[in-house]
Amino acid sequence: MMISVQTIINASIDKVWELWTSPEHIVKWNAPDENWHTSHAENDLKVEGKFKFVMISKEQNSGFDFEGIYTKIQKNKVIEYKLEDKRTASVHFEAYGNTVEITETFEPQKEDSESMQKAWCQAVIDNFKQYAEHF
């Protein structure tokens, strides 16, 4: 079973793509709420390229590395990747004039409930929308 979240952003596809994929922007939006942040981001955006986002709670009492390898990249269209634990995921970008629909789909991990994982991912993508529309 896959989990899917989506949002519509009022911005151009070029801007959305740049903000989604550039490490200097990823560290500013990649968190579900104000209690978390991405302290470091590496992103080699190409097939077989690696990414690593270091997520830490603001209290610094918990955190994790979100990392994997890209399996497909089509600029302004799709990003597919495989995480370190072998789960797969994709992010689709659909441009409609000056709006972009982002749909992120991923295999859930076993440790946390699917509803919690969906809520976390939806919160992150909503945070991205806020960032992109006000950047």
N, C-alpha and C positions, 0 to 999 in steps of 0.2 A: 504494500500500500504506500502511496506517495502523499505528501502533504503539499498543499499549494496555497500561496498567498498572493495578493496583487494590490496594486494601487495605480491611480492615474495622476500624472504629474503635469502641471502647467508650465512646460518649458520645452525647448527644442531638443530633438534627439541628440544632437552633437553635445549640447550642454549636459544632458542626462548621462550620456555615455562617459564623458570626461569626469564628471563628479563621482560616478559609480566605480570607475576603474583606477583613478589616480590615488596613490597612497597618501598624498598630502590632504586629500579630501576625505578618504575613507576614515582616517582617524578622527574626523570631525562629526561624522554622522553614524558610524557603525556601532550603535548601542540601542537597546530597547527603551531605556529611560535614563534619568539623570543619575541613577545609582551605579551605572556601568559606563565604561569608556574603552575605546581601543587605544592602547598606549603605543602600539607600534604596528605598522602595516608594510608588508613587502608584496609586490605584485608584478610578476613577469608575465604580462598578458599576451601569451602565444600558446599554441598547442604544445604540450609537454612542459610549459612554463609552470613554475611553482608560485603559490601565494601563501602568505602566513599573516594572520591578523591576531594580535595578542589582546585578548579581552580580559579586563580586570575590573572587579567591583571597586567603587570609590573608597570603600573601607579597606581595600587591599586584602581582605580575608578570603577571597576566592577569585579564581580566574581560570582561563583555559586558552589554548592556542587553537585557532580555527585555521586548518591548513590542508592543502591538497595540490592536485595537478590538473591543469586545464586539458580537456580532451577535445574541445571544439570552440573556436572563436570565429564569429562573423560580426565584424564591426557594425555597431548600431542595430544588431538583430538578435544575436544569441551568444550566451556563454554557457558552456557545459563543463563540469568538472567532477573529479573523483576525490573524495576526502581521504585522509590518512587511514581511516577505518574501513575503506572500500565502499562506503555509501556514495551514491551518485546524486547529482543535483544539476539543475539548469535554471538560467535566468533568461527570459524572453523579453525583448523590447519591441513594442509595436507603436510606431509613430502615426499619429493622426493630426496632421497640420502642426500646430504648436503645442500639442499634448502628446504624452508618451504613456502607454500602459505597460507596466512592468509586471510580469508574472514569474514568481520564483517557485520552483517545484523541487522537493527533496525527499529522500528516503529518511524516515525518522530513525533516531537511534533508540536502543532498547531501554536505556536507563531512566528516561523521563517520559511522562505521559505525552501522547500525541497532541492533546489539547494544549498542554503547556508549551510544547515545541512550536505549534502553530501560532499561539499567542505571542511568543517571544519573537518569531520571525516576522509576524505582521507588525509588531511594534517597531522593529528595526526598519522595515521597509516604509512605515509611516514616518519615522524619524528622517529617513532619506528624503521623502517627499517634502517635508518641512524645510530641510536644509536646501534642497535644489530650488524650491520656489522662492526662497529668500536670499539666495546667494547672489 
